[in-house]
Each structure stands twice: as structure tokens, then as C-alpha cells.
Amino acid sequence: MSKEETALDMKEVELNEMDQEKQPMTAPVLLDGVEKNGALMTVKVAEDEEELKFTGLSKEELLKVAGTPGWVRIRWVLLILFWLGWLGMLAGAVVIIVQAPRCKPLPALDWWQKGALYRIGAVKSFQDSNQDTVGDLTGIQQRMDALSALKVKGLVIGPIHKTEADNPQNTNLMEIDSNFGKLENFTGLLEAARKKSIKIILDLTPNYKGKNAWFEPSADNSVIQNQMREALSYWLKQGVAGIMLGGIEHLNDTELLEEWRNLTSNYSTEGKTRVLIASTDEQDPSRTLIFVNKTMVDVVVASRYLLKLSDAASASAVASRIQSYLNAAGPQWVSWSVGGRTVGHMASLVQEKLLQLYHIMLFTLPGTPVTNYGDEIGLQDLPGQPAESTEPLMRWDESEIFGFSSERPSQFDINAINVNTSVKTQAADTQSLLHLYKRLSELKGKERSLLHGEFLPIPMPANIYAFLRSWDQSERFLTLLNFADTESSTSLTHSELPAEATVVLSSDPQRKEGLVQLNNLQLAPVEGLLLKFPYTPS
């Protein structure tokens, strides 16, 4: 191309560019879809280059590298480090196990040693189910939910067998008094209790309507004793978990109890232990201790032992009486009771102001607490002769007949003694005796220190009774009972006690929850206080 032609072309390009600038702005014309500085230009995109892929080493290459001396050494070092680390962890675990405090093996407890027993000696006064104004077996079954709420382990029912007062010839230990129901009613009660994990103990005290529990010491007594062997087998086959025999102080041959205990034990199976309980109303404490020490049964219930103390139920008198009982029992399992079927209700036997204190004591001492029906609400005996006064109607609510029956008994006596004393009223009150009973019963059944822990009396002033319950590494429980009518200050400094403890429960409604300092502790008048604190290694 000549110089003239080139110059001409360049001039045309310049003119074209000038013409474009002078043209009105409109939508750009795309030249290969790229715009630059107001002008569209064609840009060429290079074709995608072939992607590079890393395929790693082949098997042959890996095997070749793995066999080199360097890699062999590394593998050996890693293997040795792994095993050294493993052996170090194993050695550390062994050291921890060896140095850790070892737990005591738990003692084997039978069901009746794991909580409270509840006596319904006056079946006729507990609950009427058929409007004949007499309490019966089905009535007890109807109240099973309320009984289950008490967290008791067993019910002591009866006696319910057919008998006439002081007439052994008309006594049949294997026949139920028709006033209480029939065998099928008893079987239904057993099944209802089983569903609530409650055992049934049958009281077979022969002459329960007469003066002497075993009739007069004569040939008649021997006849009843022989009948007892057959009766024990009969009721144990029916499914009762145990037998109670009352008035053993009147039994002319206490060696029979060992024979009957062996018979009862023969019906025990794995997980279903049968128990033989002997009950005594003996008033002489020294004679009671003889029964506790020598009576060959599973446990003795002494209904009067904690009554009529010489020093008006002072702390020191109570402490001495309890320690004597434990010493007499030795390794034998013990029980604690204040009152009973023939003795009366706790609320009538101890001062009302001490009622909650006594409950705290019974449930935290070593052994099985045994309470009478109505004790959980403070039911009191009625005025009159003992035969009738110790069997007041159970008070379920504040209705005219207390929820006992829909019919009015012919000899029904309304009195002011048990006003505002009912299950319904107290169930709604967290400060009530019923509420305290339930909490104590629950603690007794689940806390190892209270179930089978060691018992340690704590030296205190004469008006305060204190003891510690502890088991191995479980939480400890400290019971303090102020028997005085006045506030008491005390300082607890003992090698087994910490500086502070936590309030579990108290009979004093003004007692606040939380920690208390043991070296400066204030107890309200007649306050029963239960404290707890954790185990600390020495």
C-alpha cells in the first residue's frame, strides 16, 4: 500500500470516530458483547486450558518409598509412642483406683428393714366400704392410694380372725370375722397392696378381744399354741409377707417363737422374705430388754418402752433409754414404736408439743419405725375405757362422719379432741404433721445413712438429744431434739462434725432453709431438727 493510501485510510478512521462522538447517545451496539470507554470492542477469549489433575503416587511408588530407612524409623517411633501413651493411661487409671477410698459393701436388708411399718390394728375403725358402719378389709383397699403416699413398706393388719373374748373354743385363727369380710376380700387387699409395692403382715394375736392375748395359762393356752402352727402355714400360703404376734409377755413358752420363726422362714423365697414380728406391751423397761435380747424372732416391737420415763421425757432420760435398748439388742435389728393397738395413739401418749419431735426421732434412729393408724395426723384416743378409747375412727376429712362411712354409727360420739385433724386438711398444709411424716418416711427409705448407717450419740446439754447417722461415703444426717420448753443455744464441736450443715426439715415452722453454723446453733422450744452434710475424706 502506498503512503497516500495509508494516509487516506487514517483520515477516514479519524472522521469516523469524530462522527460517532457527534452522534446522539443511544443503546450501544454490541461488538462481540464488550464495551470499553463508551465504545464496544471485540475481545477474544482464550480457549480453556486443559485442567491439571494430581493423581498421587502409584502403588509401586508407595511401596518403594515406604521401604526406605527414614520411613521405617518414623513408623517405629510412632508405634512406640502410641504404646507408651496407652501404658501411661493404664498406669494412671490403676493408681486412681488404688488410691481412691473404697466403698463398703452394702448390707443385705430385707424389705421390712427398708422403711416404716403402719399398723391398722382396729380394722373396724379405719374405713367402712359397705355402709354397715364397721370398717373392713375392702375399706383398707379403697384407701390404698393414701397409704401408698405415706411411703411405708408394709401394713400390719388385724387381728381379723374369728374369736370370742377369752373363749379359745370359739377361736379359729384361719377364719376371717365376717364383720371384716371374706377370704376373697383379703386376697383383693393383698393384690391391691402388691401393685403399690406394699407388703401385708397379718396380726394373729389369738385373744385380741379378751384380757390375756394368749388366754389364761392353762391347757387352753396349749391348744391355741398348737393351732398356731397350722394357722401360720395357712396364711403364709395365702401370700402374707409376715406374721405379727402380740402380747408375748403372756406366752407361757417363748421358745415356741423360735419354732414359729423357722416355720415362717421356710416360706421365704428369693426376693420374698417372710418376717415374724413379736409385739409386747410390757411396762417394765428391764423386762422389755429381756424380750429384745432373748426372743428369737426377726424383730420385737415394744409399744411402751419409750413411755413413762422417770424424768418427764427429758433428753437425757430418752437418750439413756434408747442406748439401753440398742445395747440389749446387740447385732439384732430393732424397731421403734410409741403406742399401738392396745396401748393407744402417740398423740395421746406424749405431749402434743412433742409430737413432731418424736416422729423425727423414730424415723432417724437405727431400725424400723412402727406407727399406729392415724399417728401421721395426730389422731388422739377417745375418753373412756381403754378397750374403746384406743380405737377412734380414722379421720379422712372434716365431714360429719369424717369420710369413714356414708352411714352414721349407732354409738357415734362427736367430740372436740380431733377437730381439724384429718388427712384432707393436713394434706394441703406443708407445715402439718402429715407432711412431716411423708418426708421422714421418704428419707428413711432412700438414704443409706438413715437405713443402715452407724449410730453415734453426740454429747449435749441435758435438754438436747443429738445423734449422727453415717454410712461410708454417703451423706451424713444429724438429728437434734430439744426437749425443753425454752430456746436452747448449743455449740457442736465434734471430730465427726463439720463447721456447717444444711437444714433438711424441722418441727419449727420458723426455721429457715439453708446452712446453719454448728458452733452457734439456736434451737426453738421443743424443736426437732434434721441436718445433713456431705462426706469429706479424712
Disulfide bonds with the S-S distance in Angstrom:
none
